[in-house]
């Protein structure tokens, strides 16, 4: 890949990927879960389409890619054209005191890159909460996720939560936002504290997270003006919904 041999720790970088053996056309933008390093190019996490008829599956790009290997543990070298990286144009995470990621499925890629950035930079007096909703618990066994869980075990300000929808139902974005951003009894939030929320995944999840952010922002601003007893840890809240990502 063109990025091999260069190091870039900036999160949320995305690339356009074309695999000639699958399609002559450029596919959607893919966010790198792990950016390029001296040792390798960017790492992408892709999930093949399921739940459709064989005729419809045969037209799906991710299913075609998965079919190139004989089993999940196989390794196959293929020619790939990668164009990028490109940034998203929102760097609110750089100045936020509280970063909250609520993502689903392969939307974990952007959150992984944000988490790795935060762990490397370790901004003073900040916190990072990552909620990943998956359909089945087995999905949360990938190395990129278990590595983050291990880091969270030794850092009080870094939390990872795997929400398994087949066991706990749909994720409640408002509940997770409140857990991450509301303080204990009668604390005083710093006037410089602000939250930045990132979400990526299925359209339904993005809509629910965005609604939760709108309501939380209203509540935060009311609390800031003394109109409620809610003890928010932040004085403002903004968000970025990755509606274009795959």
C-alpha positions as CSV (number, residue, x, y, z in Angstrom):
1,X,0.0,0.0,0.0
2,X,1.1,3.6,-0.5
3,X,1.0,4.3,3.2
4,X,3.5,1.6,4.2
5,X,6.6,3.1,5.6
6,X,4.9,6.2,7.0
7,X,3.4,6.7,10.4
8,X,0.2,8.6,11.1
9,X,-1.5,8.6,14.4
10,X,-4.3,10.9,13.4
11,X,-7.7,9.2,14.0
12,X,-10.7,8.9,11.7
13,X,-8.7,8.8,8.5
14,X,-10.6,7.2,5.7
15,X,-9.5,5.7,2.3
16,X,-11.2,4.6,-0.9
17,X,-10.5,1.0,-1.6
18,X,-10.6,-0.8,-5.0
19,X,-10.0,-4.5,-5.4
20,X,-9.7,-5.3,-9.1
21,X,-10.5,-9.0,-8.7
22,X,-13.9,-8.0,-7.2
23,X,-14.9,-4.9,-9.0
24,X,-13.5,-2.4,-11.5
25,X,-15.1,0.5,-9.6
26,X,-14.0,2.3,-6.5
27,X,-16.0,1.4,-3.4
28,X,-17.2,3.4,-0.5
29,X,-14.9,5.1,2.0
30,X,-13.5,2.9,4.7
31,X,-12.1,4.2,8.0
32,X,-8.9,2.7,9.2
33,X,-9.2,1.0,12.5
34,X,-5.4,1.2,12.9
35,X,-3.6,3.9,10.9
36,X,-0.4,3.3,8.9
37,X,2.9,2.6,10.7
38,X,6.5,2.0,9.8
39,X,5.7,-1.7,9.7
40,X,2.5,-1.8,7.7
41,X,-0.2,0.1,5.9
42,X,-3.6,1.0,7.5
43,X,-5.7,-1.8,8.9
44,X,-9.4,-2.1,7.9
45,X,-12.1,-4.2,9.6
46,X,-14.8,-5.5,7.2
47,X,-17.8,-7.7,7.8
48,X,-19.4,-9.7,5.0
49,X,-23.1,-9.2,4.2
50,X,-25.4,-12.0,5.5
51,X,-29.1,-12.8,5.7
52,X,-29.8,-12.5,2.0
53,X,-30.4,-15.0,-0.8
54,X,-27.4,-16.4,-2.5
55,X,-28.3,-14.5,-5.7
56,X,-28.3,-11.2,-3.8
57,X,-25.2,-12.1,-1.8
58,X,-23.2,-12.7,-5.0
59,X,-23.7,-9.0,-5.8
60,X,-22.4,-7.7,-2.4
61,X,-18.9,-6.3,-2.3
62,X,-18.0,-7.5,1.2
63,X,-19.4,-11.0,0.5
64,X,-17.3,-11.3,-2.6
65,X,-14.2,-10.2,-0.6
66,X,-14.9,-12.8,2.1
67,X,-15.3,-15.5,-0.4
68,X,-11.8,-15.1,-1.6
69,X,-10.5,-17.0,1.5
70,X,-11.4,-20.6,2.2
71,X,-12.0,-20.2,6.0
72,X,-11.8,-17.4,8.6
73,X,-8.2,-18.2,9.5
74,X,-6.9,-18.2,6.0
75,X,-4.5,-15.6,4.6
76,X,-4.6,-14.5,1.0
77,X,-2.6,-11.9,-0.7
78,X,-4.5,-9.8,-3.3
79,X,-3.9,-6.6,-5.2
80,X,-5.6,-3.6,-3.7
81,X,-5.6,0.0,-4.7
82,X,-5.9,2.4,-1.8
83,X,-6.5,6.1,-2.2
84,X,-6.0,8.4,0.8
85,X,-5.9,9.1,3.6
86,X,-8.6,11.8,4.0
87,X,-9.8,13.5,7.1
88,X,-13.3,14.0,8.2
89,X,-13.1,17.8,8.9
90,X,-14.2,17.6,12.5
91,X,-11.5,17.7,15.1
92,X,-13.6,18.3,18.2
93,X,-12.1,15.3,19.9
94,X,-8.8,17.2,20.2
95,X,-10.2,19.7,22.7
96,X,-12.9,17.7,24.4
97,X,-12.6,16.8,28.0
98,X,-15.0,13.9,27.6
99,X,-15.0,11.7,24.4
100,X,-17.9,9.3,24.0
101,X,-18.2,6.8,21.2
102,X,-21.4,4.8,20.6
103,X,-20.9,2.6,17.5
104,X,-22.3,-0.5,16.0
105,X,-20.9,-3.3,13.8
106,X,-18.0,-2.2,11.6
107,X,-18.6,1.3,12.9
108,X,-16.0,0.2,15.5
109,X,-13.2,1.1,13.1
110,X,-13.4,4.9,13.6
111,X,-13.8,4.4,17.4
112,X,-10.8,2.2,17.5
113,X,-8.7,4.9,15.8
114,X,-10.0,7.5,18.2
115,X,-9.2,5.2,21.2
116,X,-5.7,4.5,20.0
117,X,-5.1,8.3,19.5
118,X,-6.4,9.0,23.0
119,X,-4.2,6.3,24.6
120,X,-1.2,7.6,22.8
121,X,-1.8,11.3,23.6
122,X,-3.3,10.8,27.1
123,X,-4.6,14.4,27.3
124,X,-4.6,15.5,30.9
125,X,-7.9,15.5,32.8
126,X,-9.9,13.8,30.0
127,X,-12.0,10.7,29.8
128,X,-12.9,8.3,27.0
129,X,-15.9,6.0,26.9
130,X,-16.4,3.5,24.1
131,X,-19.7,1.6,23.7
132,X,-19.8,-1.0,20.9
133,X,-23.1,-2.6,20.2
134,X,-22.9,-6.1,18.5
135,X,-25.6,-8.6,17.7
136,X,-23.7,-11.6,19.2
137,X,-21.0,-11.7,21.9
138,X,-18.6,-13.6,19.6
139,X,-18.2,-10.5,17.5
140,X,-16.4,-8.8,20.4
141,X,-13.5,-11.2,20.4
142,X,-11.5,-9.6,17.6
143,X,-8.0,-8.6,18.6
144,X,-8.5,-4.9,18.1
145,X,-11.3,-4.9,20.7
146,X,-9.7,-7.2,23.2
147,X,-6.6,-5.0,23.2
148,X,-8.7,-2.0,24.1
149,X,-10.5,-3.9,26.8
150,X,-7.1,-4.8,28.3
151,X,-6.0,-1.2,28.3
152,X,-9.3,-0.2,30.0
153,X,-8.6,-2.6,32.8
154,X,-5.7,-0.5,34.0
155,X,-7.1,3.0,33.3
156,X,-9.9,4.5,35.3
157,X,-10.6,7.2,32.7
158,X,-10.8,4.8,29.8
159,X,-13.9,2.6,29.6
160,X,-15.0,0.0,27.0
161,X,-18.5,-1.5,27.0
162,X,-19.7,-4.3,24.6
163,X,-23.5,-4.1,24.4
164,X,-24.8,-7.4,23.0
165,X,-28.2,-6.7,21.5
166,X,-29.3,-10.4,21.3
167,X,-29.0,-10.4,25.1
168,X,-29.8,-6.9,26.2
169,X,-31.9,-5.5,23.4
170,X,-31.2,-2.3,21.5
171,X,-28.7,0.1,22.9
172,X,-30.1,3.0,24.8
173,X,-27.9,5.9,23.7
174,X,-29.3,8.4,26.2
175,X,-28.5,6.0,29.1
176,X,-24.9,5.6,28.1
177,X,-24.5,9.3,27.5
178,X,-25.8,10.1,31.0
179,X,-23.5,7.4,32.6
180,X,-20.5,8.9,30.8
181,X,-21.3,12.6,31.4
182,X,-23.3,13.0,34.6
183,X,-21.3,13.5,37.8
184,X,-22.1,12.3,41.3
185,X,-24.0,14.3,43.9
186,X,-23.5,18.1,44.0
187,X,-20.2,18.3,42.1
188,X,-19.1,21.4,40.2
189,X,-18.2,21.0,36.5
190,X,-15.3,22.9,35.1
191,X,-16.3,25.8,32.8
192,X,-13.9,24.4,30.2
193,X,-15.3,20.9,30.2
194,X,-17.0,19.9,26.9
195,X,-18.1,16.6,25.5
196,X,-17.6,15.3,22.0
197,X,-19.7,12.3,20.8
198,X,-18.8,10.0,17.9
199,X,-21.2,7.5,16.3
200,X,-20.9,5.2,13.3
201,X,-22.8,2.1,12.2
202,X,-26.3,1.3,11.0
203,X,-28.7,4.2,10.1
204,X,-31.0,3.3,13.0
205,X,-28.2,3.6,15.5
206,X,-27.0,6.9,14.1
207,X,-30.5,8.3,14.3
208,X,-31.0,7.2,17.9
209,X,-27.5,8.6,19.0
210,X,-28.1,11.9,17.3
211,X,-31.5,12.3,19.0
212,X,-29.9,11.5,22.4
213,X,-27.2,14.1,21.7
214,X,-29.8,16.7,20.9
215,X,-31.6,16.1,24.1
216,X,-28.4,15.9,26.2
217,X,-27.2,19.2,24.7
218,X,-30.5,20.9,25.7
219,X,-30.2,19.4,29.2
220,X,-26.6,20.5,29.6
221,X,-27.4,24.1,28.6
222,X,-30.4,24.3,30.9
223,X,-28.2,22.9,33.7
224,X,-25.5,25.5,32.9
225,X,-28.1,28.3,33.4
226,X,-29.2,26.8,36.7
227,X,-32.5,25.5,35.4
228,X,-32.1,21.8,36.5
229,X,-30.5,19.7,39.3
230,X,-28.8,17.4,36.8
231,X,-25.1,17.3,37.6
232,X,-23.5,17.2,34.2
233,X,-19.7,17.0,34.1
234,X,-19.6,19.2,31.0
235,X,-20.7,22.7,30.0
236,X,-21.3,21.9,26.4
237,X,-21.7,19.0,24.0
238,X,-21.2,18.5,20.3
239,X,-21.2,15.4,18.1
240,X,-20.1,13.9,14.8
241,X,-22.3,11.2,13.1
242,X,-20.3,9.2,10.5
243,X,-23.2,8.7,8.1
244,X,-21.0,8.1,5.1
245,X,-18.8,5.4,6.5
246,X,-18.8,1.7,5.8
